[in-house]
């Protein structure tokens, strides 16, 4: 049986029904519904060939050539789909819910699958749904603070108390500075970062507060959805102010485990902002293993940079909280109490 469902309807059953993305591997890699399994009807080269035939000859010629590619793989489609869903209840989508998902779904239905959901509008509909979702009004609590304050770690402590938290840097695989990519792995595409962010937020209660870290529009090479970012910029920022030396010690511990060459590369990236002398001192300090000096010098730049960003906000929308040192658990407790008391 084939059942057509909207994106909203699919999201209600996503925990019980696995979804297969039949687009090409390149399309899937650029961005996909989080949790979707790739079982491509055509590989990248086949899709390119069909597209050329469609443009240069006709739709009918493209369909005929498509069958040539599909027919040898019919058994493979079944076996791969059974791996995804042994119970033979599955959801299918392509780019916009057209021929690819329709023919794939029919093939599964004809070969033993009990129920095949076809997502109407396909991945395009999913993307449009995410855009509209980020236009909703959210209750955001924004945590700010200079580099090295341990903001991400504080948010993770807050999350343990059952508060709703979004770790943007975790989703982005980047900590937002020239050093932010070290040890983080490859960043997702902008598209897939936004998809994952949507899926994290979609199942939250948007009538309750959601904690975010104060970020720039770009985190490394990914981009926060503009409508969400605009809301973040309008919220009160709870700015934790920790002495620079304490933050430098924390950064030394955080980055000291990584390769020296990666640290040097990151220093070189901000050399124009550090200045020739501080760059030279920092690079020599890395060779000597004196990472505290490196952290203190780079924080001079990052503190000024962040302060400029804070200065663009209304002063009445910034609340400073003085903290003695980088102690994630204690600071999380103090922050939550402060926010709670302030909003009574």
C-alpha positions as CSV (number, residue, x, y, z in Angstrom):
1,X,0.0,0.0,0.0
2,X,1.3,3.5,-0.9
3,X,0.3,6.4,1.3
4,X,1.1,10.0,0.4
5,X,1.9,12.2,3.4
6,X,3.0,15.8,4.0
7,X,6.2,16.7,5.7
8,X,4.3,17.6,8.9
9,X,2.6,14.2,8.8
10,X,5.9,12.4,8.2
11,X,7.6,14.2,11.2
12,X,4.8,12.8,13.4
13,X,5.8,9.2,12.5
14,X,9.5,9.6,11.9
15,X,10.5,7.7,15.1
16,X,8.6,4.6,13.9
17,X,9.1,4.9,10.1
18,X,12.5,4.9,8.5
19,X,12.9,7.2,5.5
20,X,14.9,6.6,2.3
21,X,16.2,9.5,0.1
22,X,16.3,8.3,-3.5
23,X,18.1,11.4,-4.8
24,X,21.7,11.1,-6.1
25,X,24.6,10.8,-3.6
26,X,25.7,14.4,-4.4
27,X,22.2,15.8,-3.6
28,X,22.1,13.8,-0.4
29,X,25.6,15.0,0.6
30,X,24.6,18.6,0.1
31,X,21.8,18.3,2.6
32,X,19.1,15.7,3.6
33,X,16.4,15.1,6.2
34,X,18.3,14.2,9.3
35,X,18.1,10.4,9.8
36,X,17.3,9.7,6.2
37,X,19.1,6.8,4.5
38,X,20.6,7.2,1.0
39,X,19.4,4.6,-1.6
40,X,19.9,6.5,-4.8
41,X,17.8,5.7,-7.8
42,X,20.6,7.1,-10.0
43,X,24.3,7.7,-9.1
44,X,25.8,11.2,-9.8
45,X,26.9,10.3,-13.3
46,X,23.6,8.7,-14.3
47,X,21.7,11.7,-13.1
48,X,23.9,14.1,-15.1
49,X,23.4,12.0,-18.3
50,X,19.6,11.9,-17.8
51,X,19.5,15.7,-17.2
52,X,21.5,16.3,-20.4
53,X,19.2,14.1,-22.4
54,X,16.1,15.9,-20.9
55,X,17.5,19.3,-21.9
56,X,18.9,18.4,-25.3
57,X,16.4,15.8,-26.5
58,X,13.1,15.3,-24.6
59,X,11.5,14.1,-21.5
60,X,10.5,10.8,-23.1
61,X,14.1,10.1,-24.2
62,X,15.3,10.9,-20.7
63,X,12.8,8.5,-19.1
64,X,13.8,5.7,-21.6
65,X,17.5,6.2,-20.7
66,X,16.5,6.2,-17.0
67,X,15.0,2.7,-17.3
68,X,18.3,1.5,-18.8
69,X,20.0,2.6,-15.6
70,X,17.3,1.4,-13.2
71,X,16.5,-2.1,-14.5
72,X,19.9,-3.7,-13.5
73,X,19.5,-2.4,-10.0
74,X,15.9,-3.4,-9.2
75,X,17.0,-6.2,-6.8
76,X,19.5,-3.9,-5.1
77,X,16.8,-1.3,-4.4
78,X,14.8,-4.0,-2.5
79,X,17.7,-5.4,-0.6
80,X,19.0,-1.9,0.5
81,X,15.5,-0.9,1.5
82,X,15.0,-4.0,3.6
83,X,18.3,-3.2,5.4
84,X,16.8,0.2,6.3
85,X,13.4,-1.2,7.3
86,X,13.3,-4.9,8.0
87,X,9.6,-4.6,9.0
88,X,8.9,-3.4,5.4
89,X,7.2,-0.1,6.4
90,X,9.1,2.8,5.0
91,X,8.9,6.4,3.8
92,X,10.4,7.6,0.4
93,X,11.2,10.9,-1.0
94,X,13.1,12.5,-3.9
95,X,13.7,16.2,-4.7
96,X,10.0,17.3,-5.1
97,X,7.9,14.1,-4.8
98,X,8.0,13.4,-8.5
99,X,8.9,10.4,-10.7
100,X,11.9,9.2,-8.7
101,X,10.1,8.7,-5.4
102,X,6.8,7.6,-7.2
103,X,8.5,4.8,-9.2
104,X,10.7,3.7,-6.3
105,X,7.7,3.5,-3.9
106,X,5.7,1.5,-6.5
107,X,8.6,-0.9,-6.9
108,X,8.8,-1.5,-3.2
109,X,5.0,-1.9,-2.9
110,X,5.0,-4.4,-5.7
111,X,7.7,-6.4,-4.0
112,X,6.6,-7.1,-0.5
113,X,6.6,-3.8,1.4
114,X,3.5,-3.6,3.4
115,X,3.2,0.2,3.6
116,X,5.2,2.8,1.7
117,X,4.8,6.5,2.6
118,X,5.7,9.0,-0.1
119,X,6.5,12.4,1.2
120,X,4.6,15.0,-0.9
121,X,6.8,17.7,-2.3
122,X,9.9,15.7,-1.4
123,X,13.1,17.3,0.0
124,X,12.1,20.7,-1.5
125,X,9.0,20.7,0.7
126,X,11.1,19.8,3.7
127,X,13.4,22.8,3.1
128,X,10.4,25.1,2.7
129,X,9.0,23.7,6.0
130,X,12.2,24.5,7.8
131,X,12.3,28.1,6.5
132,X,8.7,28.7,7.8
133,X,9.5,27.0,11.1
134,X,12.4,29.4,11.8
135,X,9.9,32.3,11.4
136,X,8.1,31.3,14.5
137,X,8.4,33.4,17.7
138,X,10.7,31.6,20.1
139,X,11.5,32.3,23.8
140,X,15.2,32.5,23.7
141,X,17.8,32.9,26.5
142,X,21.1,34.1,25.1
143,X,24.3,33.4,26.9
144,X,27.2,35.7,26.0
145,X,30.7,36.1,27.2
146,X,34.3,36.5,26.1
147,X,36.2,33.7,24.3
148,X,37.4,31.1,26.8
149,X,34.5,31.5,29.2
150,X,33.3,27.9,28.7
151,X,29.9,29.0,27.4
152,X,29.3,25.7,25.5
153,X,30.2,23.7,28.6
154,X,27.9,25.8,30.7
155,X,25.0,25.2,28.3
156,X,25.7,21.5,28.5
157,X,25.5,21.7,32.3
158,X,22.2,23.6,32.0
159,X,20.9,20.9,29.7
160,X,21.4,18.3,32.4
161,X,18.8,20.1,34.4
162,X,16.2,19.3,31.7
163,X,16.3,22.9,30.3
164,X,16.0,23.2,26.5
165,X,19.4,23.9,25.0
166,X,20.7,24.2,21.5
167,X,24.4,23.8,21.1
168,X,25.0,25.7,17.8
169,X,28.7,25.1,17.8
170,X,28.3,21.4,18.3
171,X,25.9,21.2,15.4
172,X,28.3,23.4,13.3
173,X,31.4,21.3,14.3
174,X,33.1,24.6,14.9
175,X,33.7,26.9,17.9
176,X,33.4,30.1,15.9
177,X,37.0,31.5,16.0
178,X,40.2,31.0,13.9
179,X,40.9,28.1,16.3
180,X,37.4,26.9,16.3
181,X,37.8,24.1,13.7
182,X,40.6,22.4,15.6
183,X,39.6,18.9,16.7
184,X,36.0,19.4,15.5
185,X,36.0,17.3,12.3
186,X,34.6,18.4,9.0
187,X,31.8,21.0,9.0
188,X,28.4,20.1,7.5
189,X,27.1,22.1,4.5
190,X,25.2,25.2,5.3
191,X,22.0,23.4,4.2
192,X,22.5,20.4,6.3
193,X,23.5,22.4,9.4
194,X,20.2,24.2,9.1
195,X,18.4,20.9,8.6
196,X,19.9,19.5,11.8
197,X,19.2,22.7,13.7
198,X,15.5,22.5,12.6
199,X,15.2,18.9,13.7
200,X,16.7,19.7,17.1
201,X,14.3,22.6,17.7
202,X,11.2,21.1,16.1
203,X,10.6,18.6,18.9
204,X,11.1,21.2,21.6
205,X,8.3,23.0,23.3
206,X,8.5,26.4,21.7
207,X,6.3,27.9,24.4
208,X,9.1,27.3,26.8
209,X,12.6,29.0,26.9
210,X,15.4,27.7,24.7
211,X,19.0,28.5,25.7
212,X,21.4,29.6,22.9
213,X,25.0,30.9,22.9
214,X,25.5,34.3,21.5
215,X,26.9,33.8,18.0
216,X,27.8,35.6,14.8
217,X,25.6,34.9,11.8
218,X,28.4,32.6,10.5
219,X,29.9,29.8,12.6
220,X,32.9,28.8,10.6
221,X,31.5,28.3,7.1
222,X,27.9,27.5,8.2
223,X,25.2,30.2,8.5
224,X,22.4,30.5,11.2
225,X,19.0,30.9,9.5
226,X,18.6,34.7,9.2
227,X,15.1,34.8,10.7
228,X,16.3,32.9,13.8
229,X,19.5,35.0,14.0
230,X,17.4,38.2,13.9
231,X,15.4,37.0,16.9
232,X,18.6,36.1,18.8
233,X,19.9,39.6,18.2
234,X,16.8,41.1,19.8
235,X,17.0,39.1,23.1
236,X,18.6,40.0,26.4
237,X,22.2,38.8,26.5
238,X,23.3,37.3,29.8
239,X,27.0,38.2,29.6
240,X,29.3,36.2,31.9
241,X,32.4,38.2,32.7
242,X,35.4,36.1,33.8
243,X,38.9,37.4,34.3
244,X,41.1,37.0,31.2
245,X,43.8,35.0,32.9
246,X,41.2,32.4,34.0
247,X,40.0,32.2,30.5
248,X,43.5,31.8,29.2
249,X,44.1,28.9,31.5
250,X,41.0,27.2,30.3
251,X,42.0,27.7,26.6
252,X,45.4,26.3,27.4
253,X,43.8,23.1,28.7
254,X,41.3,23.0,25.8
255,X,43.7,23.4,22.9
256,X,46.9,22.1,24.5
257,X,46.1,18.6,23.4
258,X,46.2,19.5,19.7
259,X,49.0,19.5,17.2
260,X,51.3,22.5,17.3
261,X,51.1,23.0,13.5
262,X,47.3,23.4,13.7
263,X,47.8,26.0,16.4
264,X,50.4,27.8,14.3
265,X,48.1,27.8,11.3
266,X,45.3,29.4,13.3
267,X,47.6,32.1,14.7
268,X,48.7,32.8,11.1
269,X,45.1,33.3,10.1
270,X,44.7,36.2,12.5
271,X,48.2,37.5,12.2
272,X,47.1,40.8,10.6
273,X,44.8,41.5,13.6
274,X,47.4,40.3,16.2
275,X,50.1,42.4,14.6
276,X,53.7,41.3,13.6
277,X,55.2,41.3,17.1
278,X,52.4,39.4,18.9
279,X,52.2,36.9,16.0
280,X,56.0,36.3,16.3
281,X,55.8,35.9,20.1
282,X,52.8,33.5,19.8
283,X,54.5,31.3,17.2
284,X,57.6,31.1,19.2
285,X,55.6,30.4,22.4
286,X,53.9,27.4,20.6
287,X,57.3,25.9,19.8
288,X,58.3,26.3,23.4
289,X,55.0,24.8,24.7
290,X,54.1,28.1,26.4
291,X,50.5,28.0,25.4
292,X,49.4,30.3,28.2
293,X,51.2,33.2,26.5
294,X,49.6,32.3,23.2
295,X,46.1,32.3,24.9
296,X,46.7,35.6,26.6
297,X,47.9,37.3,23.4
298,X,45.1,36.0,21.2
299,X,42.5,36.9,23.9
300,X,43.6,40.5,23.5
301,X,42.3,40.4,20.0
302,X,39.2,38.3,20.6
303,X,38.1,40.3,23.6
304,X,38.2,43.5,21.5
305,X,36.4,41.9,18.7
306,X,33.6,40.5,20.9
307,X,33.3,43.8,22.7
308,X,32.7,45.6,19.4
309,X,30.0,43.1,18.6
310,X,28.3,43.6,22.0
311,X,28.5,47.4,21.5
312,X,26.2,47.1,18.5
313,X,23.4,46.0,20.9
314,X,21.2,48.2,23.0
315,X,23.0,48.6,26.4
316,X,19.7,47.8,28.2
317,X,19.7,44.4,26.5
318,X,23.0,43.3,28.1
319,X,23.1,42.0,31.6
320,X,26.6,41.4,33.0
321,X,27.3,38.6,35.5
322,X,30.7,38.7,37.2
323,X,32.2,35.2,37.8
324,X,35.5,34.4,39.4
325,X,36.8,31.5,37.3
326,X,35.9,29.0,34.6
327,X,33.9,26.4,36.5
328,X,31.2,25.1,34.3
329,X,28.9,23.4,36.9
330,X,29.1,26.3,39.4
331,X,28.7,28.9,36.8
332,X,25.7,27.2,35.3
333,X,24.1,27.1,38.7
334,X,24.8,30.8,39.3
335,X,23.6,31.7,35.8
336,X,20.3,29.8,36.1
337,X,19.6,31.3,39.5
338,X,20.4,34.8,38.2
339,X,18.1,34.5,35.2
340,X,15.3,33.0,37.4
341,X,15.6,35.7,40.0
342,X,15.6,38.4,37.3
343,X,12.5,37.1,35.7
344,X,10.4,36.5,38.7
